[in-house]
Amino acid sequence: MPRPGFWFASVLALVAGRALAEPALPPPEAVSAALDATPSVMAAEARTGAARAEAEALARGTQEFSLTASFMRRSVDREGRYDEYDAVLQRPVRLPGKGKLDRAAGQYGLAAARNRAEDARHQAALLLADSWWDWLVAAAEARVDRQAVANYTAMLAAVQQRVALRDAAQLEADQAEGALGAARLAAQQSAGREAVARARLAARFPALPLPDQAPDPDPPELPGAGLAEFGTKIVARSHEIAAADAEAQRSVAVAERARRDRIADPSVGVRLFSERGGAERGAGVVMTLPIGGGHRRAMADRAGAEATAAQADLAGVRLAVTEMATTDMAAAEAGQAAWQRAREALNAQVAALAKLRRGQAAGEIGLADVLLGERQVHDAFRAEAIARAEAQRSLTRLRIDSHELWISE
């Protein structure tokens, strides 16, 4: 039977020599289908349709024909009765420049809605990635804990065999059994966390097919060209900034439209009438011109203030996205460094355990020290697995935010 400590060394070698070609992420086509089925994405797409309809309505304008008609029968003393009617057909007319502003406001609103829909997809992708890595982190812990149980089980069997041969005291068997019990508890707890993380991922994205076993994350690797390019792309490709910019442009157009609307649009039309049973008939042109007052001035002032607020919102969004790009790069670098330190610590713990085992074989070190070394190696493997997955999580977020993964430009 191989010694339990040998498993740790073999896994370390596997981690060190593993190819980096396939990341532990779901297939892009499966992610795309899952994002399409996300309620927030579906709602954002529907709002884009509403913005498209609003843009068409603004382009056509609210100016519609209206017909006003009346019919009466008049009775005149000593003359008789007369049928009379009056009809007016008229339509408001947009003054020059207002139609252009309405069309611009509609197109900017549509652009803002489209970018919000893309940003909703972006946020859903980030949630999917976080949920996915939550599962992989929990699964990595559970994988290490299961192997620890196997190691302690083999160790207990070896100690019990030595006790039967009177080569070891019963105390050592009790110590090994206690270590096995603690390992089983840790394995049960980590298995529960894995099950919860998987259930949460499946509930949030039911359209995403999940493998039976969570893949083991690859060792992280920063791009050779560095992370600055990713930070530039995050800002340049941000749909959040594009949506805020389009909304600011729409607000400017609406404000100018409200300013011009202080001079109201006239209504022009034709009038036909007949009086005294047709004895008097006529036709003419009519025009109605509303006279603006304090209400139109106040509405123009409100629209101007909203345009100013939208410009400030755009500046705030730019700052927030720039901050996100900076923190994404810092998190990726920190995650890579943390994994490297965790791997170095693991190397040191494995080497220390090997020395403890040689000392035990020579009769110079007791089982308690070996058990402590086993637990330290187990903790080191757990820390390395978590650090590896968290570093990959940071790289995944960086790629999503820069639209290099799952999100179109």
DOLOTOR-169420 format. One line per field, with one value per residue (C-alpha): y, x, z; residue number from 1; residue in three letters. Coordinates in steps of 0.2 Angstrom, whole numbers, plus 5000, padded with zeros to 4 digits. Each point is the difference from the previous one (the first is absolute). Layout:
Y = Y,...
X = X,...
Z = Z,...
seq = NUM,...
type = ALA,...
END
This chain:
Y = 5000,5017,5013,5013,5014,4994,5005,5019,4999,4992,5013,5014,4993,4999,5018,5006,4991,5002,5008,5017,4998,4997,5011,4993,5010,4995,5000,5017,4994,4993,5017,5010,4989,5002,5019,5001,4991,5012,5010,5016,4998,4996,5016,5011,4993,5004,5018,5002,4995,5013,5013,4996,5003,5016,5006,4997,5009,5015,5000,5000,5013,5002,5012,4992,5006,5004,5003,5011,5000,5007,4999,5009,5005,5018,5007,5018,5009,5004,4991,4982,4987,4998,4986,5006,4992,5004,4990,5003,4988,5006,4993,5006,5004,4998,5016,4998,4991,4991,4985,4998,5001,4987,4988,5003,4997,4984,4993,5004,4992,4984,5000,5002,4985,4989,5004,4996,4984,4995,5006,4989,4986,5005,5000,4983,4993,5007,4991,4984,5001,5003,4986,4988,5004,4999,4982,4996,5007,4990,4985,5002,5000,4985,4991,5003,4995,4984,4996,5004,4987,4987,5004,4999,4984,4992,5007,4993,4983,5000,5005,4987,4987,5005,5000,4982,4995,5009,5012,5015,5006,5001,5019,5002,4991,5012,5015,4994,4997,5017,5008,4989,5006,5019,4997,4992,5015,5012,4989,5000,5019,5004,4987,5010,5017,4992,4994,5017,5009,4988,5002,5019,5000,4988,5011,5016,4994,4985,5000,4997,4981,4995,4985,4987,5005,5018,5002,5002,5018,5002,5010,5018,5009,5018,5006,5003,5017,5005,5006,5019,4995,4992,5016,5010,4989,5000,5019,5000,4986,5004,4999,5009,5016,4999,4999,5015,5010,4996,5005,5016,5004,4996,5012,5014,4997,5000,5015,5010,4993,5007,5017,5001,4994,5016,5006,4988,4991,5008,4990,5004,4993,5004,5004,4997,5006,5002,5011,5004,4984,5002,5018,5005,4989,5002,4993,5007,4997,5000,5000,4998,5006,4996,5014,4993,5005,4995,4982,4998,5010,4989,4984,5007,5004,4982,4992,5011,4994,4982,5002,5007,4986,4987,5008,4998,4982,4996,5007,4989,4985,5003,5001,4984,4990,5007,4994,4983,4998,5005,4988,4986,5001,5002,4985,4989,5005,4997,4983,4994,5005,4992,4983,5001,5002,4986,4988,5005,4996,4984,4994,5004,4991,4984,5001,5001,4986,4989,5003,4996,4984,4995,5005,4989,4985,5002,5000,5018,5009,4995,4998,5016,5010,4991,5003,5019,5000,4991,5013,5014,4992,4998,5019,5005,4990,5008,5018,4996,4994,5015,5012,4992,5001,5018,5006,4992,5009,5017,4996,4995,5016,5010,4991,5003,5018,5003,4990,4987,4986,4997,5018,5009,5016
X = 5000,5007,5003,4987,5013,5004,4983,5004,5017,4992,4986,5013,5009,4984,4996,5017,5000,4982,4997,4991,4991,4982,4993,4988,4985,4984,4999,4997,4984,4993,5003,4992,4984,5000,5002,4986,4988,5004,4985,5010,5007,4983,4993,5014,4997,4981,5004,5011,4984,4991,5013,5000,4981,5002,5013,4988,4986,5011,5006,4982,4994,4985,4992,4984,4985,4985,4982,4988,4982,4983,4983,4985,4982,4995,4983,4997,4984,4990,5014,5000,5012,5018,5012,5018,5017,5018,5015,5019,5014,5017,5017,5014,5016,5017,5010,5017,5014,4988,4998,5019,5001,4986,5009,5017,4992,4992,5016,5010,4987,5001,5019,4999,4988,5011,5015,4990,4995,5018,5005,4986,5008,5017,4993,4992,5016,5009,4987,5002,5019,4999,4988,5010,5016,4991,4996,5018,5007,4989,5003,5019,4999,4989,5012,5015,4989,4995,5018,5005,4987,5007,5018,4995,4990,5015,5011,4988,5000,5019,5001,4987,5010,5015,4990,4995,5018,5004,5011,4990,4990,4981,5003,5006,4985,4989,5009,4998,4982,4997,5009,4989,4984,5005,5004,4983,4991,5010,4995,4982,5000,5009,4988,4986,5007,5003,4982,4993,5011,4995,4981,5002,5008,4987,4986,5007,5003,4989,5004,5019,5004,5011,5013,4998,5016,5007,5016,5017,5006,5016,5015,4997,5011,5001,5001,5018,4995,4995,4983,5000,4992,4985,4998,4999,4988,4988,4998,5000,4987,4989,4981,4997,5009,4993,4982,5004,5007,4985,4988,5010,4998,4981,4998,5009,4988,4985,5006,5002,4983,4992,5008,4994,4983,4998,4993,4986,4996,4986,4985,4994,4985,4985,4982,4984,4983,4982,4987,4982,4997,5014,4996,5017,5015,5018,5017,5016,5017,5001,5015,5002,5015,5002,5008,5013,5002,5009,4996,5010,5014,5001,5000,5014,5010,4997,5006,5016,5003,4997,5013,5013,4996,5002,5017,5006,4993,5011,5015,4996,4998,5017,5008,4992,5005,5018,5000,4993,5014,5013,4994,4998,5018,5005,4990,5007,5018,4996,4992,5015,5012,4989,5000,5018,5003,4988,5009,5016,4993,4993,5017,5008,4987,5001,5019,4998,4988,5012,5013,4988,4996,5018,5003,4985,5007,5016,4991,5005,4983,4984,4983,4993,5013,4996,4982,5003,5011,4986,4987,5012,5002,4981,4997,5014,4991,4984,5007,5009,4983,4991,5013,5001,4981,4999,5014,4991,4984,5009,5007,4982,4993,5013,4997,4981,5002,5011,4988,5013,4989,4981,4996,5001,5008
Z = 5000,4995,5014,5001,4998,4983,4993,5004,4991,4984,5000,5001,4985,4991,5003,4995,4984,4994,4983,5000,4984,5007,5014,5012,4993,4991,4981,4993,4990,5016,5009,4986,5001,5019,4999,4987,5012,5014,5006,5001,4983,4993,5008,4993,4983,5002,5005,4985,4990,5009,4997,4981,5000,5010,4987,4986,5009,5003,4981,4995,5013,5010,4987,4993,4991,5010,4994,5009,4993,5005,4993,5006,4994,5002,5000,4995,5003,4985,4989,5004,5006,4993,5001,5003,5003,5003,4998,5004,4995,5008,5004,5011,4991,5008,4998,4991,5010,5012,4989,4999,5019,5003,4988,5008,5017,4994,4993,5015,5011,4989,5001,5019,5001,4989,5011,5016,4993,4996,5018,5007,4991,5006,5018,4998,4993,5016,5011,4990,5002,5019,5002,4990,5009,5017,4995,4994,5016,5011,4989,5001,5019,5000,4988,5012,5015,4992,4997,5018,5006,4988,5007,5018,4997,4993,5014,5013,4992,5000,5018,5005,4992,5009,5017,4996,4997,5017,4990,5005,5015,5000,5003,4983,4993,5010,4993,4982,5003,5007,4985,4989,5009,4998,4981,4998,5008,4989,4985,5004,5003,4983,4991,5007,4994,4983,4999,5005,4987,4986,5004,5001,4983,4992,5008,4993,4983,4996,4982,5003,4999,5015,5000,5013,5007,5002,4989,5009,4997,4990,5007,4996,4988,4997,4981,4994,4994,5018,5006,4994,4983,5010,5010,4984,4992,5016,4998,4981,4998,5015,4996,5016,4994,4983,5008,5011,4985,4990,5014,5002,4982,5000,5015,4991,4985,5011,5009,4984,4994,5016,4997,4983,5006,5009,4983,4998,4984,4990,4993,4983,4991,4989,5005,4990,5005,4994,5007,4997,4991,4988,4996,5007,4998,5002,5002,5008,5009,5019,5011,5019,5009,5018,5010,5012,5017,5017,4998,4984,5007,5016,4989,4990,5016,5006,4984,5001,5018,4995,4986,5012,5012,4986,4995,5019,5000,4984,5009,5015,4990,4991,5017,5006,4985,5001,5018,4996,4986,5013,5014,4987,4995,5018,5005,4986,5005,5018,4997,4989,5014,5014,4990,4998,5018,5004,4988,5008,5017,4994,4993,5017,5010,4988,5003,5019,5000,4990,5014,5014,4992,4998,5018,5005,4990,5009,5017,5004,4998,5007,4991,5008,4991,4984,5002,5002,4984,4991,5006,4995,4983,4998,5005,4988,4986,5005,4999,4983,4993,5006,4994,4983,4998,5006,4989,4985,5006,4999,4983,4994,5006,4992,4983,5002,5004,4986,4988,4996,5007,4997,4996,4983,4998
seq = 1,2,3,4,5,6,7,8,9,10,11,12,13,14,15,16,17,18,19,20,21,22,23,24,25,26,27,28,29,30,31,32,33,34,35,36,37,38,39,40,41,42,43,44,45,46,47,48,49,50,51,52,53,54,55,56,57,58,59,60,61,62,63,64,65,66,67,68,69,70,71,72,73,74,75,76,77,78,79,80,81,82,83,84,85,86,87,88,89,90,91,92,93,94,95,96,97,98,99,100,101,102,103,104,105,106,107,108,109,110,111,112,113,114,115,116,117,118,119,120,121,122,123,124,125,126,127,128,129,130,131,132,133,134,135,136,137,138,139,140,141,142,143,144,145,146,147,148,149,150,151,152,153,154,155,156,157,158,159,160,161,162,163,164,165,166,167,168,169,170,171,172,173,174,175,176,177,178,179,180,181,182,183,184,185,186,187,188,189,190,191,192,193,194,195,196,197,198,199,200,201,202,203,204,205,206,207,208,209,210,211,212,213,214,215,216,217,218,219,220,221,222,223,224,225,226,227,228,229,230,231,232,233,234,235,236,237,238,239,240,241,242,243,244,245,246,247,248,249,250,251,252,253,254,255,256,257,258,259,260,261,262,263,264,265,266,267,268,269,270,271,272,273,274,275,276,277,278,279,280,281,282,283,284,285,286,287,288,289,290,291,292,293,294,295,296,297,298,299,300,301,302,303,304,305,306,307,308,309,310,311,312,313,314,315,316,317,318,319,320,321,322,323,324,325,326,327,328,329,330,331,332,333,334,335,336,337,338,339,340,341,342,343,344,345,346,347,348,349,350,351,352,353,354,355,356,357,358,359,360,361,362,363,364,365,366,367,368,369,370,371,372,373,374,375,376,377,378,379,380,381,382,383,384,385,386,387,388,389,390,391,392,393,394,395,396,397,398,399,400,401,402,403,404,405,406,407,408,409
type = MET,PRO,ARG,PRO,GLY,PHE,TRP,PHE,ALA,SER,VAL,LEU,ALA,LEU,VAL,ALA,GLY,ARG,ALA,LEU,ALA,GLU,PRO,ALA,LEU,PRO,PRO,PRO,GLU,ALA,VAL,SER,ALA,ALA,LEU,ASP,ALA,THR,PRO,SER,VAL,MET,ALA,ALA,GLU,ALA,ARG,THR,GLY,ALA,ALA,ARG,ALA,GLU,ALA,GLU,ALA,LEU,ALA,ARG,GLY,THR,GLN,GLU,PHE,SER,LEU,THR,ALA,SER,PHE,MET,ARG,ARG,SER,VAL,ASP,ARG,GLU,GLY,ARG,TYR,ASP,GLU,TYR,ASP,ALA,VAL,LEU,GLN,ARG,PRO,VAL,ARG,LEU,PRO,GLY,LYS,GLY,LYS,LEU,ASP,ARG,ALA,ALA,GLY,GLN,TYR,GLY,LEU,ALA,ALA,ALA,ARG,ASN,ARG,ALA,GLU,ASP,ALA,ARG,HIS,GLN,ALA,ALA,LEU,LEU,LEU,ALA,ASP,SER,TRP,TRP,ASP,TRP,LEU,VAL,ALA,ALA,ALA,GLU,ALA,ARG,VAL,ASP,ARG,GLN,ALA,VAL,ALA,ASN,TYR,THR,ALA,MET,LEU,ALA,ALA,VAL,GLN,GLN,ARG,VAL,ALA,LEU,ARG,ASP,ALA,ALA,GLN,LEU,GLU,ALA,ASP,GLN,ALA,GLU,GLY,ALA,LEU,GLY,ALA,ALA,ARG,LEU,ALA,ALA,GLN,GLN,SER,ALA,GLY,ARG,GLU,ALA,VAL,ALA,ARG,ALA,ARG,LEU,ALA,ALA,ARG,PHE,PRO,ALA,LEU,PRO,LEU,PRO,ASP,GLN,ALA,PRO,ASP,PRO,ASP,PRO,PRO,GLU,LEU,PRO,GLY,ALA,GLY,LEU,ALA,GLU,PHE,GLY,THR,LYS,ILE,VAL,ALA,ARG,SER,HIS,GLU,ILE,ALA,ALA,ALA,ASP,ALA,GLU,ALA,GLN,ARG,SER,VAL,ALA,VAL,ALA,GLU,ARG,ALA,ARG,ARG,ASP,ARG,ILE,ALA,ASP,PRO,SER,VAL,GLY,VAL,ARG,LEU,PHE,SER,GLU,ARG,GLY,GLY,ALA,GLU,ARG,GLY,ALA,GLY,VAL,VAL,MET,THR,LEU,PRO,ILE,GLY,GLY,GLY,HIS,ARG,ARG,ALA,MET,ALA,ASP,ARG,ALA,GLY,ALA,GLU,ALA,THR,ALA,ALA,GLN,ALA,ASP,LEU,ALA,GLY,VAL,ARG,LEU,ALA,VAL,THR,GLU,MET,ALA,THR,THR,ASP,MET,ALA,ALA,ALA,GLU,ALA,GLY,GLN,ALA,ALA,TRP,GLN,ARG,ALA,ARG,GLU,ALA,LEU,ASN,ALA,GLN,VAL,ALA,ALA,LEU,ALA,LYS,LEU,ARG,ARG,GLY,GLN,ALA,ALA,GLY,GLU,ILE,GLY,LEU,ALA,ASP,VAL,LEU,LEU,GLY,GLU,ARG,GLN,VAL,HIS,ASP,ALA,PHE,ARG,ALA,GLU,ALA,ILE,ALA,ARG,ALA,GLU,ALA,GLN,ARG,SER,LEU,THR,ARG,LEU,ARG,ILE,ASP,SER,HIS,GLU,LEU,TRP,ILE,SER,GLU
END
